[in-house]
């Protein structure tokens, strides 16, 4: 895939934000009836949201298509069906994998 330098940086930022959000997710409460709740720091959530939004500026059609698939607004329009959610998760994984590959190359 031929990507601009800006897109590469955005994908790496997204990958880093996902990693940080995942690593910072911590168990806040465990209740035998209600299960476990998790909490991520506000800074990590803000960076993750900003990195996702920044991906919208990528000019490459392949990236635009993946970004469209992860947008929560589109999921709302689709009435949040299981298929739409699965599609968004798969697209998010693909964007993450692209960012990881690019970070490994640098």
Helices and strands as residue ranges (DSSP letters): H 5-24, E 26-31, E 35-39, H 42-54, G 55-57, H 61-70, H 72-77, H 82-105
